[in-house]
Amino acid sequence: MLIVNVKKKGLYNMKTTALLFMVITEVIITGLTFYFFFKVLFIKPRIDVDEDSYTENDTPVKQ
């Protein structure tokens, strides 16, 4: 009964402009999120995967 009374008062009505603004904003934000996610996901590494960048810091092991 309370929901029916609230609907009659017009609290659930959203103006067309506000609805369009909300949908467009959500689409833009979601698109930017996916863009940067996939940009970072498929970025090429700066060094080779097989390259050990710490070889010059290693001390020789005495046997």
MARBA-3410 file (N, C-alpha, C, O; in Angstrom, 1 decimal):
63
0.8,-1.2,0.0,0.0,0.0,0.0,0.9,1.3,0.0,0.5,2.3,-0.6 ~ 2.0,1.2,0.7,2.8,2.4,0.8,3.4,2.7,-0.6,3.6,3.9,-1.0 ~ 3.8,1.6,-1.3,4.5,1.8,-2.6,3.5,2.5,-3.6,3.8,3.3,-4.4 ~ 2.2,2.0,-3.5,1.2,2.5,-4.4,1.0,4.0,-4.1,0.8,4.8,-5.0 ~ 1.0,4.4,-2.8,0.8,5.8,-2.5,2.0,6.6,-2.9,1.8,7.8,-3.4
3.2,6.1,-2.8,4.4,6.9,-3.3,4.3,7.1,-4.8,4.7,8.2,-5.3 ~ 3.9,6.0,-5.5,3.8,6.2,-7.0,2.8,7.2,-7.4,3.0,8.0,-8.3 ~ 1.7,7.3,-6.6,0.7,8.3,-7.0,1.2,9.7,-6.7,0.8,10.7,-7.4 ~ 2.1,9.9,-5.8,2.6,11.2,-5.5,3.7,11.7,-6.5,4.0,12.8,-6.6 ~ 4.2,10.8,-7.4,5.1,11.1,-8.4,6.5,11.1,-8.0,7.4,11.7,-8.7
6.9,10.4,-7.0,8.3,10.3,-6.6,9.1,9.4,-7.4,10.3,9.5,-7.4 ~ 8.4,8.5,-8.2,9.2,7.6,-9.0,9.3,8.1,-10.5,9.9,7.5,-11.3 ~ 8.7,9.2,-10.8,8.7,9.8,-12.1,10.1,10.5,-12.3,10.5,11.3,-11.5 ~ 10.8,10.2,-13.4,12.0,10.9,-13.7,11.9,11.6,-15.0,11.3,11.0,-16.0 ~ 12.3,12.8,-15.0,12.2,13.5,-16.3,13.1,12.9,-17.4,14.1,12.3,-17.1
12.7,13.1,-18.6,13.4,12.5,-19.7,14.9,13.0,-19.8,15.8,12.3,-20.1 ~ 15.1,14.3,-19.5,16.4,14.9,-19.6,17.3,14.2,-18.5,18.5,13.9,-18.8 ~ 16.8,14.0,-17.3,17.6,13.4,-16.3,17.9,12.0,-16.6,19.0,11.5,-16.3 ~ 17.0,11.3,-17.1,17.2,9.9,-17.5,18.3,9.8,-18.6,19.2,8.9,-18.5 ~ 18.2,10.6,-19.6,19.2,10.6,-20.7,20.6,11.0,-20.1,21.6,10.3,-20.5
20.6,12.0,-19.3,21.9,12.4,-18.7,22.5,11.2,-17.9,23.7,11.0,-18.0 ~ 21.7,10.5,-17.1,22.2,9.4,-16.3,22.7,8.3,-17.2,23.8,7.7,-16.9 ~ 22.0,7.9,-18.2,22.4,6.8,-19.1,23.6,7.2,-19.9,24.5,6.3,-20.0 ~ 23.7,8.4,-20.4,24.9,8.8,-21.2,26.1,8.8,-20.3,27.2,8.4,-20.7 ~ 25.9,9.3,-19.1,27.1,9.4,-18.1,27.5,8.0,-17.8,28.8,7.7,-17.7
26.6,7.1,-17.5,27.0,5.7,-17.1,27.7,5.0,-18.3,28.7,4.3,-18.1 ~ 27.3,5.3,-19.5,27.9,4.6,-20.7,29.3,5.2,-20.9,30.2,4.4,-21.2 ~ 29.5,6.5,-20.7,30.8,7.1,-20.9,31.8,6.6,-19.8,32.9,6.2,-20.1 ~ 31.3,6.5,-18.6,32.2,6.1,-17.5,32.6,4.6,-17.7,33.7,4.2,-17.5 ~ 31.6,3.8,-18.1,31.8,2.4,-18.3,32.8,2.2,-19.5,33.7,1.3,-19.4
32.6,3.0,-20.5,33.5,2.9,-21.7,34.9,3.3,-21.3,35.9,2.6,-21.7 ~ 35.1,4.3,-20.6,36.5,4.7,-20.2,37.1,3.7,-19.3,38.3,3.5,-19.4 ~ 36.3,3.1,-18.4,36.8,2.1,-17.5,37.3,0.9,-18.3,38.4,0.4,-18.1 ~ 36.6,0.4,-19.3,37.0,-0.7,-20.1,38.2,-0.3,-21.0,39.1,-1.1,-21.2 ~ 38.2,0.9,-21.5,39.3,1.3,-22.3,40.6,1.2,-21.5,41.6,0.7,-22.0
40.7,1.8,-20.3,41.9,1.8,-19.6,42.2,0.4,-19.0,43.4,0.1,-18.9 ~ 41.2,-0.4,-18.7,41.5,-1.7,-18.3,42.2,-2.6,-19.4,43.2,-3.2,-19.1 ~ 41.6,-2.5,-20.6,42.2,-3.3,-21.7,43.6,-2.6,-22.2,44.4,-3.4,-22.6 ~ 43.7,-1.3,-22.0,45.0,-0.7,-22.3,46.1,-1.2,-21.4,47.2,-1.5,-21.9 ~ 45.8,-1.3,-20.1,46.8,-1.9,-19.2,46.9,-3.4,-19.4,48.0,-3.9,-19.2
45.9,-4.0,-19.7,45.9,-5.5,-19.8,46.8,-5.9,-21.0,47.5,-6.9,-20.8 ~ 46.8,-5.2,-22.1,47.5,-5.6,-23.3,48.8,-4.8,-23.5,49.3,-4.8,-24.6 ~ 49.3,-4.1,-22.5,50.5,-3.3,-22.7,51.7,-4.2,-22.8,51.7,-5.2,-22.1 ~ 52.6,-3.8,-23.6,53.8,-4.6,-23.8,54.8,-4.4,-22.6,54.9,-3.2,-22.2 ~ 55.4,-5.4,-22.1,56.3,-5.2,-21.0,57.6,-4.4,-21.5,58.0,-4.4,-22.6
58.1,-3.6,-20.6,59.3,-2.8,-20.9,60.5,-3.6,-21.1,61.4,-3.2,-21.8 ~ 60.7,-4.7,-20.3,61.8,-5.5,-20.5,61.3,-6.9,-20.9,60.2,-7.2,-20.8 ~ 62.3,-7.7,-21.5,61.9,-9.0,-22.0,61.6,-9.9,-20.8,62.1,-9.7,-19.7 ~ 60.6,-10.8,-21.0,60.2,-11.6,-19.9,61.3,-12.6,-19.4,61.5,-12.9,-18.3 ~ 62.2,-13.0,-20.4,63.3,-13.9,-20.0,64.5,-13.2,-19.5,65.4,-13.8,-18.9
64.5,-11.9,-19.6,65.7,-11.1,-19.1,65.6,-11.0,-17.6,64.6,-10.6,-17.1 ~ 66.7,-11.2,-17.0,66.8,-11.0,-15.5,67.4,-9.6,-15.3,68.6,-9.4,-15.6 ~ 66.7,-8.7,-14.8,67.2,-7.3,-14.6,68.1,-7.2,-13.4,68.7,-6.1,-13.3 ~ 68.2,-8.2,-12.6,69.1,-8.1,-11.4,70.4,-8.9,-11.6,71.0,-9.2,-10.6 ~ 70.8,-9.3,-12.8,72.0,-10.1,-12.9,73.2,-9.3,-12.5,74.2,-9.8,-12.0
73.2,-8.0,-12.8,74.4,-7.2,-12.4,74.5,-7.0,-10.9,75.6,-6.6,-10.4 ~ 73.5,-7.3,-10.1,73.5,-7.1,-8.7,73.8,-8.4,-8.0,74.1,-8.5,-6.8 ~ 73.9,-9.5,-8.7,74.2,-10.8,-8.1,75.7,-10.9,-7.8,76.5,-10.5,-8.6 ~ 76.0,-11.5,-6.7,77.3,-11.8,-6.4,77.6,-13.3,-6.8,76.8,-14.1,-6.7 ~ 78.8,-13.5,-7.2,79.2,-14.9,-7.6,79.1,-15.8,-6.4,79.5,-15.5,-5.3
78.6,-17.0,-6.6,78.4,-18.0,-5.6,79.7,-18.8,-5.5,80.2,-19.3,-6.5 ~ 80.3,-18.9,-4.3,81.6,-19.6,-4.2,81.2,-21.1,-3.9,80.3,-21.4,-3.1 ~ 81.9,-21.9,-4.6,81.6,-23.4,-4.5,82.6,-24.1,-3.7,82.5,-25.3,-3.5
END
